[in-house]
């Protein structure tokens, strides 16, 4: 769950992945 930041757009993205944005 925490492994994929892009999958779960959490309120505080400590590491904004290029996929998320």
C-alpha positions as CSV (number, residue, x, y, z in Angstrom):
1,X,0.0,0.0,0.0
2,X,2.7,2.5,1.0
3,X,5.0,1.1,-1.7
4,X,3.0,2.8,-4.4
5,X,2.7,6.5,-3.8
6,X,1.1,7.2,-7.2
7,X,-1.6,4.6,-6.5
8,X,-2.8,6.2,-3.3
9,X,-2.7,10.0,-3.7
10,X,-2.4,10.7,0.0
11,X,-2.8,14.1,1.6
12,X,0.9,14.4,2.5
13,X,3.0,12.9,-0.4
14,X,6.4,12.8,1.3
15,X,7.9,11.7,-2.1
16,X,5.9,13.1,-5.0
17,X,6.6,10.6,-7.7
18,X,6.6,11.7,-11.4
19,X,3.7,9.4,-12.0
20,X,1.5,11.0,-9.4
21,X,1.8,14.4,-11.0
